[in-house]
Amino acid sequence: MLVEDERSAAAMSRVPSLSTIIAVARVLNARRVLETRYGGKGEVRYASSVSLPSFLFDAVVRAGAGTSDRTGDTLVSPAQPASVSAVVDVSFSEFAHYTRGNVGVPDMITALRTVEAQRRKSPLDREKHPEVYWPAVFELAALAGELSRPHGGRWIETKDLPVPFAIKLGTGDLAMPTKLAMRIVEGES
């Protein structure tokens, strides 16, 4: 399976945490498709016409994709599958703080309320505008994730589609803020 990233290295590095979250989600989703449709046979390649920034390269190969040239024909580096939960957890935390800073408020709860109100006013269509839809979903989820930290919350990888991440609380329970974020971004109540 080929996961294509047509962005420049500068665009990939603009918001590293968001780039990491999206790239890991895409690789994990591709791996799930291989597992369910092809019995795990085959490989995932992350194709780019530029060299991936080191933070993204590490996340992609840990998530289980080899890196390749733009066409996917030439393997640049093989996959080195390992747990990506720590990478995802740090990326969501960094993205929450980035988002809070962009909103210009002093705390996470105010940032979450502000971003949620903005998203409810201007629903987005996932199919028509995926380039703004998914960052909006991850903004809300990241902010909610930071609010779970006092309860032992940390992001982990899951088998869920289309977003293979959840928050594992200190009690062992799982929270799925991306599902609620998707409904909010789509304009549902």
N, C-alpha and C positions, 0 to 999 in steps of 0.2 A: 504494500500500500504506500502510496506517495502522499506526503503532507507537504504542500508547497507554501513557501514564504517568499513572496515577491518584493518585500520591502528592502530598502537600503540598510546598511549597517547603522547609519545614523538614526533612521526611523526605528529600528529594533531597539536602539539604546536610549531613545527619547524617554520612555518610562519603563525601565528594566523590569520592575516588579510585574507590571501588566503584561509585558511581552512574555515573561516566564510563565505566568498563570495560563495564558492563552495557548502557548506552545505546548506545555505539559498536558493540558486538557486535550488538545488535538492529537497528540501522540498516544495518550492513554485511550482515547476513543477509537483510534485506528487499531490499536492492539486488541480492543474488545471486539471489533468487527472481525479481525482475523480469527480470534478465538471462537466466536459464535458461528460465523459463516464457513470458515475453512479449517476448523479443528485445530487452530493454532499454527497451521502451516503457512509459511511465508514470512516476510519481514516488513517492518515499517522503515521508510526512508524519509528523512526531513530534507527537502530539496530547497536550495537557495543559490542564487547567482553570486552571492557575496560570502565571504567567510563570516561565520556566526561570531558575534561577540562572545568572549569566554564565558560569561554568566549564562548565556543562552545555550551555548554548546554543551556545557556541563549538564544543564537541566534536560536538554533533549536526549542526550545519550543515556543519562540515568533513567529517564522515563521509558527508554526501550527502543529508541529509533537510531538507526545509523544516519550519518549525515552524508549528503551527496551533492553533486553538481545540480544545476538548475533542471536538467532533464530527468534526473533520478537514475541515470544509467551508470555513472561512475561513483562508486562508494568512496567517500573521503575518509570516514572514520566509522568503525562498526559500533553497534549499540553496546552499551555496558549497563544492562538493567540492574537497578538497585532501587531501594525505597526512595521515593521523592517526597514523602510527607514533610520532612524537615525543610526542603527547598520550597514547597508550596506554602507551608506555615509562615516562613520568613517573608516570602513574596506577598502574601495576603496582608501581613502586618505592615510591611513597607508601603503597600498600595493604600492601605487605610490612612496612614500618616500623610502620604502624598495627597490623597483626596481631601483630608481635613485641612491641610495647608492651602489647597486650591480654593476651598470654600471660604477660608479666612476666618475660621472660628477657633476658640481655644480648646474645645474638648470634643470627644468622639460622639457623645449623645447629641449634641447640638449639630454636629456635622451630619449625622445620620438623619435627624429630623429635617434638616435643610435639604439634603439631597433627595430624600424620599418625597418631600413636598414638590420639589422641582420635577421629579420623574413622574409624579401623578398628574401634573399639569400638562405634560407633553409626552404622551405614550409613544412608544416606538414599535415598529413592526420588525420582527426578527428576520423575516425573509427579504424584505425590501432594503433594510439598512443594518445588516449584521455588523458593519464596522463601527457603528455607534451603539447598537443594542448591547453587544456583549460587554464592552467597557462599562456601560451603565449598570448592568447586572452585577458585575464584579465590584464596582464602587460600593453599592449597597451591601453586598455580601461581606466585603472586607471590613466595612465599618461595623456591621453587626458582629463579625468575628472578633474584633477588638473588644467589644463590650462583653464578650463571653470569657475573656481572659481571667477575671476575678473568680470565675467558676471552674477554672482549670481547662478552659477551652483551648484547643489547638486544632489546626487544619490537618486533615489526613486525606489520603487518596481512597476512593471507593470504586465500585464497579458501575455506579450510576451513569446514565447518559441523559442529556448531553454534557452535564457538568459532573465530572468524576471526583468531586470533593465534598467533604462534610466536616463539621466541627465535632470533635470528640470531647465531651465534657468530662470533668473530673469524676463524675459519677459513673462514667462509662456510656452514658446515653449519647446518641448522635443527634445533632441539629443540622438541618438542611436550609441554611439561609438563602442559598441560590434559588431554590424553588419559589420562595416568597418574593425574592427580588425579581424574578422573571415575571411573576404576576403583576407586581407593581409597575415595572417598566412597560408591560403590555397594556396597562391601564385598567386592569382588573382590581376589584377591591379586596 
